[in-house]
Amino acid sequence: MGEFIELTASDGHKLAAWRASPKNTPRAAVLVIQEIFGVNSHIRDVAERFAAQGYLAVAPAMFDRYERGFETAYGADDMARARALMGRLDWAQALLDIEAARQCASVAGKVGAVGYCWGGSVAWLAAGRLPIQAAVGYYGGQIERFKDEAPRCPTILHFGKEDGHIPLSSVEAIGAAQPQVPIYLYDAGHGFSCDQRASFNAAAHGLAWQRTLAFLAESLDRPI
């Protein structure tokens, strides 16, 4: 079982992070980047799943700059609270927090980033701006905004064909801008990989999970 630890970003900001360690020596490390709902029980569970696969998993609390300890479920009121905080987010500060998590996780060797929803967009930016070795983005709604920033590490993206928040035209624009990045489409909606959401799609989640694990093994399970 994991635990909360404290990280310090380069600007002095201190933030919490959930750290889940494997039973044996880590094969590498994975940063689990949250949705807008904080490092809630779902994100902590995702970190535990990666730890069960042999990775040191670190999930930084990206909203600690605005409200410490923020986490919600997925109801309408929760969504309203999360969106209110999201409006205050600063991309540059978010990357400072991801870099602090990367430095913490790098004791395990190579570091990959796997982000969900808002975190999927952060993972995309990290792939182009930070020294990580792999990135996976799940339904990142802001990736199109940064589509011209080419990843500097192996990167894959997962999107749902029935996503009411991310039109297929946005996915196509990303693919046109970065044709070297594999993009996987699923017969599913937004948040299809979160088993606490009504939009959870077990088949899509399972296939995306297997693709993610295979990709991370190929990208991270080698000496630096």
C-alpha positions, -999 to 999 in steps of 0.1 A, spaced: 0 0 0 13 34 -9 16 66 12 16 103 8 50 120 7 60 156 3 78 170 -28 95 204 -33 93 221 -67 122 243 -79 103 275 -70 100 263 -34 64 252 -35 57 220 -15 32 195 -26 19 161 -17 23 130 -38 11 95 -35 40 70 -38 33 34 -44 63 10 -44 66 -25 -59 74 -54 -38 108 -59 -54 134 -36 -70 115 -13 -94 119 -19 -131 115 18 -137 91 46 -126 58 60 -137 43 94 -129 5 91 -126 -9 125 -135 -43 133 -121 -76 143 -137 -91 176 -124 -105 156 -94 -72 155 -75 -52 126 -63 -84 108 -53 -91 72 -47 -91 64 -84 -57 80 -91 -42 63 -60 -56 30 -72 -40 35 -107 -7 42 -89 -11 9 -70 -18 -9 -103 14 3 -118 33 -7 -86 18 -42 -90 34 -43 -124 68 -35 -109 70 2 -113 77 29 -87 46 51 -91 44 87 -80 12 107 -83 18 144 -75 -10 165 -61 -12 191 -89 -38 212 -72 -19 218 -40 -9 252 -53 -45 263 -51 -62 241 -25 -42 216 -5 -56 181 -2 -82 187 -29 -99 156 -41 -134 148 -52 -156 121 -67 -174 124 -100 -208 139 -92 -222 171 -106 -212 191 -75 -177 176 -76 -174 185 -113 -183 222 -105 -157 224 -77 -130 208 -99 -137 231 -128 -136 262 -106 -100 252 -95 -91 243 -131 -96 279 -141 -67 289 -119 -42 265 -132 -9 276 -147 8 252 -172 43 263 -163 38 258 -126 22 224 -134 54 213 -151 75 225 -121 54 201 -100 58 173 -125 96 178 -126 97 176 -88 79 142 -91 102 131 -118 133 138 -97 118 119 -68 109 89 -91 142 89 -109 158 68 -82 141 39 -99 158 46 -133 139 57 -163 107 77 -158 75 76 -178 44 98 -174 8 86 -177 -19 112 -175 -56 111 -175 -80 138 -187 -64 171 -178 -33 150 -168 -32 136 -203 -25 171 -216 1 176 -189 18 144 -199 19 157 -235 36 189 -224 60 169 -202 70 148 -232 82 179 -250 96 199 -222 109 176 -195 136 148 -194 112 119 -192 116 87 -212 80 79 -222 46 95 -221 10 82 -223 -20 105 -226 -55 94 -219 -82 117 -234 -63 149 -229 -86 177 -239 -60 204 -242 -35 185 -263 -47 201 -295 -38 235 -281 -2 223 -279 -2 200 -309 28 217 -325 51 208 -296 67 176 -307 74 150 -279 111 144 -273 104 109 -260 82 80 -272 46 89 -267 12 73 -273 -23 87 -270 -57 72 -262 -90 88 -272 -127 77 -272 -146 80 -305 -177 90 -285 -160 116 -263 -184 145 -259 -156 168 -247 -130 161 -274 -143 160 -310 -126 137 -335 -116 167 -354 -93 176 -326 -78 142 -325 -73 143 -363 -55 177 -359 -31 162 -334 -24 133 -357 -18 156 -386 6 178 -366 25 148 -351 21 118 -374 49 99 -357 28 96 -325 5 65 -323 -31 75 -315 -55 48 -304 -92 53 -308 -119 33 -288 -156 29 -291 -160 48 -258 -166 82 -243 -146 105 -221 -131 90 -190 -135 55 -203 -106 42 -182 -120 54 -148 -140 27 -131 -156 52 -108 -172 71 -137 -205 62 -154 -186 65 -187 -163 36 -177 -159 11 -206 -143 -21 -195 -134 -33 -229 -118 0 -239 -100 3 -206 -86 -32 -208 -72 -28 -243 -58 7 -235 -42 -7 -203 -25 -36 -222 -12 -12 -248 1 12 -222 19 -16 -203 35 -29 -235 45 6 -245 61 13 -211 79 -20 -210 94 -13 -244 103 23 -235 114 20 -199 127 -15 -193 162 -8 -206 193 8 -189 197 45 -191 
